[in-house]
């Protein structure tokens, strides 16, 4: 079925990982959708990767992969790794010249279903108050198991992925989530322009939670769509679920997240729960061998949080803060089930 043309820009941050990227782009080229702009932001990859990407761009503007779609590649080449947030923002800023309505963010280590763009567009167009839609992320090598069905944040300062490790048939309904996973999601461009893009101080990790949090402060919502399916090579591009770099920077970014989005009365209200959450995480990372790194990350976050610009408190958003607080509490109980 041929879908109506829509103004979507697909932004893919990339750093080497050519084997993953090729597979990702191949699946996009097979997707049933008209008129896609693919913006690849490369963070200083090797020469082989750059040659491949330049070849893709050189086929523009009449690169036709099938009768259903016209697809155009755009390449932004950075000389060094500027981080996930900066790369994504470069892609979003570039999309301004394309006059698009939606940003679809995809990791390079996944494969999309052929109906992906149709389904995720239908979901976000269903309600004007929806800021983002999170995809049904399925494990690439275990296609009956969920990788991520939307992200949540708790009063303990913990994030978690809905459905991680569970059977895919248990997640067949649209529901609201705290944040869309930045690995595969669509966002309204006009709302991004209003509330701000990804926070580049995060570099990588939790920047999507931060954006989801911010969108709720402004009264928008994020939802999970079970019909927009992608197959994710779990931790394929990042190198593993736990590592030294992630333990430290994620801890730092969690402090940024709290400082930036919670007004001071809310921080005071939650400080006891957050302290317990950080203590449990610290003990967990001690067992993993990363205890000192996690603690260093927390210290860096506290020390450097002054440079993070807080979301300005507005009385008109007061009800939204109460709604968020309720979600933080409820999500904690959901996690402990």
Secondary structure as GFF3:
##gff-version 3
##sequence-region A 1 337
A	DSSP	beta_strand	8	14	.	.	.	ID=ss1
A	DSSP	alpha_helix	18	29	.	.	.	ID=ss2
A	DSSP	beta_strand	36	43	.	.	.	ID=ss3
A	DSSP	alpha_helix	47	58	.	.	.	ID=ss4
A	DSSP	beta_strand	64	66	.	.	.	ID=ss5
A	DSSP	beta_strand	69	78	.	.	.	ID=ss6
A	DSSP	alpha_helix	84	94	.	.	.	ID=ss7
A	DSSP	three_ten_helix	95	98	.	.	.	ID=ss8
A	DSSP	beta_strand	102	106	.	.	.	ID=ss9
A	DSSP	beta_strand	110	112	.	.	.	ID=ss10
A	DSSP	alpha_helix	116	124	.	.	.	ID=ss11
A	DSSP	beta_strand	130	139	.	.	.	ID=ss12
A	DSSP	beta_strand	146	148	.	.	.	ID=ss13
A	DSSP	beta_strand	151	153	.	.	.	ID=ss14
A	DSSP	beta_strand	159	161	.	.	.	ID=ss15
A	DSSP	three_ten_helix	168	170	.	.	.	ID=ss16
A	DSSP	beta_strand	175	177	.	.	.	ID=ss17
A	DSSP	beta_strand	184	188	.	.	.	ID=ss18
A	DSSP	alpha_helix	189	195	.	.	.	ID=ss19
A	DSSP	three_ten_helix	200	202	.	.	.	ID=ss20
A	DSSP	alpha_helix	207	217	.	.	.	ID=ss21
A	DSSP	beta_strand	221	232	.	.	.	ID=ss22
A	DSSP	alpha_helix	244	261	.	.	.	ID=ss23
A	DSSP	alpha_helix	264	288	.	.	.	ID=ss24
A	DSSP	alpha_helix	291	304	.	.	.	ID=ss25
A	DSSP	three_ten_helix	305	307	.	.	.	ID=ss26
A	DSSP	three_ten_helix	315	317	.	.	.	ID=ss27
A	DSSP	alpha_helix	318	335	.	.	.	ID=ss28
###
